[in-house]
Amino acid sequence: MSSMEGKVIALTGAASGIGLATAKLLASRGATLSLADINAKQLEAAAKTLEAAGAKVIYTVVDVTNRSQVRVFLERTVKEFGKVDGAANLAGVIGHHAATLELRDETDDEFDFVMNINVRGVFNCLREELRVMKSGASIVNAASVLAVLGQVKNSIYTASKHAVAGLTRAAAKEEGKNNIRINGVAPGFIDTPMVTAVEEAQKVQKADMSAQAFQRKGKPGEIAGIVAFLLSDESTFVTGAIWSADGGWNC
Ligand SMILES: NC(=O)c1ccc[n+]([C@@H]2O[C@H](COP(=O)([O-])OP(=O)(O)OC[C@H]3O[C@@H](n4cnc5c(N)ncnc54)[C@H](O)[C@@H]3O)[C@@H](O)[C@H]2O)c1
């Protein structure tokens, strides 16, 4: 386990689920944090909890689909803390249909909503992060097991996560010359409000985990550990990877 002491990390999607668990883990390892999320109330609560636990933290309400808001977030981070050593781009949505419709029934609005947040959001974050980052920096994007596999009734989300993997790999190739690493994390079912929304929409008690080796949901902290590793100096030769953390789904 690597100390994150002295590192400044910017996180999106920090108000909930995997993002919040990652913020807590990084803070416990000494990182200074700049948190962003579109949910102002939950973001403020997250920042207060972290602060109360002794973390050095600022927070900014950001819609990742808006490039200028993302720029303000990163510029504010540099103004307050002098640099950005790492970024975790974890904001994302499953979509209003929450894995209940086949592609033949999907709508333009759903396509635009999911692709805009999951793909344009990561695109915006990458561009603004690369503007302020220096040699040695590391970025982790939220991909999914659905960045490499298809799933029925989830075509748009699946396409969005394939796109995140594409952005990750292409940017990693480009940024090698600048010694900036870009990786993705690919979770299976993780116990967060996103999966609860799917279960409610599908009217099931528990999402179908039959494809996983482990017949349980992962805990957000089990993904946070991978993100922290990829942000740390323990992974300095890892770039362009889509790191599986899917309970044995894609194996
Ligand atoms: N939970 C899972 O099983 C799972 C599996 C694979 C991948 N993922 C991915 O991991 C990431 C985190 O998911 P989670 O399960 O923690 O979900 P979550 O719903 O708990 O958290 C997502 C966060 O993103 C924020 N967000 C949504 N739209 C935003 C926007 N436009 N701008 C800024 N913030 C925005 C939300 O407010 C929320 O706080 C997502 O990208 C998701 O696709 C999750």
The ligand as an SDF file (V2000), in Angstrom:
LIG
                    3D

 44 48  0  0  0  0  0  0  0  0999 V2000
  -21.9470    0.4640   -9.3750 N   0  0  0  0  0  0  0  0  0  0  0  0
  -21.5700   -0.3780  -10.3230 C   0  0  0  0  0  0  0  0  0  0  0  0
  -21.9350   -1.5740  -10.3210 O   0  0  0  0  0  0  0  0  0  0  0  0
  -20.6750    0.0790  -11.4370 C   0  0  0  0  0  0  0  0  0  0  0  0
  -20.1550   -0.8940  -12.3020 C   0  0  0  0  0  0  0  0  0  0  0  0
  -19.3290   -0.5070  -13.3400 C   0  0  0  0  0  0  0  0  0  0  0  0
  -19.0150    0.8290  -13.5170 C   0  0  0  0  0  0  0  0  0  0  0  0
  -19.5220    1.7550  -12.6800 N   0  0  0  0  0  0  0  0  0  0  0  0
  -19.1690    3.1660  -12.9200 C   0  0  0  0  0  0  0  0  0  0  0  0
  -18.5530    3.7110  -11.7730 O   0  0  0  0  0  0  0  0  0  0  0  0
  -18.8330    5.1190  -11.6930 C   0  0  0  0  0  0  0  0  0  0  0  0
  -19.4020    5.4300  -10.3210 C   0  0  0  0  0  0  0  0  0  0  0  0
  -20.6580    4.7540  -10.2060 O   0  0  0  0  0  0  0  0  0  0  0  0
  -21.3980    4.5180   -8.8110 P   0  0  0  0  0  0  0  0  0  0  0  0
  -21.8910    3.1300   -8.8450 O   0  0  0  0  0  0  0  0  0  0  0  0
  -20.5540    4.9880   -7.6920 O   0  0  0  0  0  0  0  0  0  0  0  0
  -22.6730    5.4590   -9.0390 O   0  0  0  0  0  0  0  0  0  0  0  0
  -23.3750    6.5340   -8.0990 P   0  0  0  0  0  0  0  0  0  0  0  0
  -24.6680    6.8270   -8.7660 O   0  0  0  0  0  0  0  0  0  0  0  0
  -23.3600    6.1020   -6.6910 O   0  0  0  0  0  0  0  0  0  0  0  0
  -22.3990    7.7950   -8.2440 O   0  0  0  0  0  0  0  0  0  0  0  0
  -22.2650    8.5110   -9.4410 C   0  0  0  0  0  0  0  0  0  0  0  0
  -22.0180    9.9740   -9.1140 C   0  0  0  0  0  0  0  0  0  0  0  0
  -21.8650   10.6850  -10.3520 O   0  0  0  0  0  0  0  0  0  0  0  0
  -22.5220   11.9380  -10.1970 C   0  0  0  0  0  0  0  0  0  0  0  0
  -22.8850   12.4890  -11.5000 N   0  0  0  0  0  0  0  0  0  0  0  0
  -23.8540   12.0570  -12.3480 C   0  0  0  0  0  0  0  0  0  0  0  0
  -23.9340   12.8700  -13.4060 N   0  0  0  0  0  0  0  0  0  0  0  0
  -23.0040   13.8350  -13.2360 C   0  0  0  0  0  0  0  0  0  0  0  0
  -22.6130   14.9650  -13.9970 C   0  0  0  0  0  0  0  0  0  0  0  0
  -23.2130   15.2840  -15.1590 N   0  0  0  0  0  0  0  0  0  0  0  0
  -21.5900   15.7320  -13.5390 N   0  0  0  0  0  0  0  0  0  0  0  0
  -20.9880   15.4400  -12.3680 C   0  0  0  0  0  0  0  0  0  0  0  0
  -21.3320   14.4030  -11.5900 N   0  0  0  0  0  0  0  0  0  0  0  0
  -22.3260   13.6080  -12.0240 C   0  0  0  0  0  0  0  0  0  0  0  0
  -23.7530   11.6090   -9.3590 C   0  0  0  0  0  0  0  0  0  0  0  0
  -24.3130   12.7750   -8.7780 O   0  0  0  0  0  0  0  0  0  0  0  0
  -23.1820   10.6280   -8.3620 C   0  0  0  0  0  0  0  0  0  0  0  0
  -22.7240   11.2800   -7.1870 O   0  0  0  0  0  0  0  0  0  0  0  0
  -19.7960    5.4130  -12.8470 C   0  0  0  0  0  0  0  0  0  0  0  0
  -19.0760    5.9560  -13.9330 O   0  0  0  0  0  0  0  0  0  0  0  0
  -20.3620    4.0500  -13.2030 C   0  0  0  0  0  0  0  0  0  0  0  0
  -20.7790    3.9940  -14.5410 O   0  0  0  0  0  0  0  0  0  0  0  0
  -20.3490    1.4220  -11.6350 C   0  0  0  0  0  0  0  0  0  0  0  0
  1  2  1  0
  2  3  2  0
  2  4  1  0
  4  5  1  0
  4 44  2  0
  5  6  2  0
  6  7  1  0
  7  8  2  0
  8  9  1  0
  8 44  1  0
  9 10  1  0
  9 42  1  0
 10 11  1  0
 11 12  1  0
 11 40  1  0
 12 13  1  0
 13 14  1  0
 14 15  2  0
 14 16  1  0
 14 17  1  0
 17 18  1  0
 18 19  2  0
 18 20  1  0
 18 21  1  0
 21 22  1  0
 22 23  1  0
 23 24  1  0
 23 38  1  0
 24 25  1  0
 25 26  1  0
 25 36  1  0
 26 27  1  0
 26 35  1  0
 27 28  2  0
 28 29  1  0
 29 30  1  0
 29 35  2  0
 30 31  1  0
 30 32  2  0
 32 33  1  0
 33 34  2  0
 34 35  1  0
 36 37  1  0
 36 38  1  0
 38 39  1  0
 40 41  1  0
 40 42  1  0
 42 43  1  0
M  CHG  2   8   1  16  -1
M  END
$$$$
